[in-house]
Amino acid sequence: MQINKNSRVYVAGHRGLVGSAIWRELKEQGFTNIIGKTHQELDLMDGAAVGQFYQAEKPEYVYVAAAKVGGILANDSYPADFLYKNLQIQNNLIHGAFEGGVKKLLFLGSSCIYPKLAPQPLKEDYLLTGPLEATNEWYAIAKIAGIKMCQAYRRQHGCDFISAMPTNMYGANDNYDLKNSHVLPAMIRKFHEAKISGAANVVCWGTGSPFREFLHSDDLGRACVFLMENYSEEKFINVGSGCEVTIKQLAELVREVVGFGGEIVWDSSKPDGTPRKLMDSSRLFELGWKPQIELRTGVANAYQDFLGKLK
């Protein structure tokens, strides 16, 4: 399905890591009516305000990339926030899209929806087959509810609402706060600050042994626009790079890109999280989409983005 470039397209969360990447890709492809609202302009937790927005702006296509996100520490510290706020945001956006007559909606979840000890690589069929990883179950439950909501509106109302589950993301407009960021941006900041201060070492959480898959946000942006035009099924679809590295390998790569000359010390008293998390993205690859940015290039780009934020 080729979408008219003049269609009204709303990107919820357009200033975030994922939303801004979708926005850039839409611009790149020549879309001319892209709608974005800041939190000050539209509070997504206010159902009435979201409903009024849909009536006034009449978007035809919606990308739900707005969410409260964070790493292990943030999820552990604010479980109520992660559950309540994400449920509110997605409920308002998805139900509002139904009431507003939106042609198609893409809801973005997260790979943390999968059971902690699910077989690897993670296939879409493994959803709800076992207990979740305890450190981020609140966020995961909200995202699972979002997937199910899209499926329910599809079944009951015939809405063309689809869901995509990205792997670990990084890239421009990431959050580099050490207390509530994800592992890769946190490492970029840690190693940079150690380099500037002349520290002898950098302490990283855990043992360094878990495997993780990473996808650059620009690749996800391309995937989302691709899926909006090429995918229409009730089952959600994985979006990953198909490549994995250990956290130890990642730390060594970031150290090299940043140019930190000291040692890496592993604090094994801190949690590792899920031992391995590689997604099976074969269904997406079979549709004809492939990632374009390899990890070293992507980390170098992310480091430049981080340096730009310091200015």
Secondary structure, DSSP 8 states (H G I E B T S, - for coil): ----TTSEEEEETTTSHHHHHHHHHHHHTT--EEE---TTT--TT-HHHHHHHHHHH--SEEEE-------HHHHHH-HHHHHHHHHHHHHHHHHHHHHTT-SEEEEE--GGGSBTT--SSB-GGGTTSS-B-GGGHHHHHHHHHHHHHHHHHHHHH--EEEEEEE-EEESTT----TTT--HHHHHHHHHHHHHHHT-SEEEEES-S--EEEEEEHHHHHHHHHHHHHH---SS-EEE--S-EEEHHHHHHHHHHHHT--SEEEEETTS---SSEE-B--HHHHHHT------HHHHHHHHHHHHHHHH-
